Amino acid sequence: MAVQTLTLAAKRLVLMPESEYRKLKPKATTADRTSNGRVRKMTKQDIGDLAEHRRRMAEGGARPYEELRKELGLK
């Protein structure tokens, strides 16, 4: 496989042929599966992250900047 690297914005990137990328992609989607093919069990951290996400979504969304400025009395 021919791979080339380059640096952009102080980040190292890898360039490879699309056909090689397509071969790698199915392997990446099965990374969360165990050796017997089952999806891995959620950890306590995963469950906590999900609960926090749901709580934040239930609170509503972010308010517009103009609304916050009026509330705080800023010009």
Secondary structure, 3 states (H helix, E strand, C coil): CCCEEEEECCEEEEECCHHHHHHHHHHHHCCCECCCCCECCCCHHHHHHHHHHHHHHHCCCCCCHHHHHHHHCCC
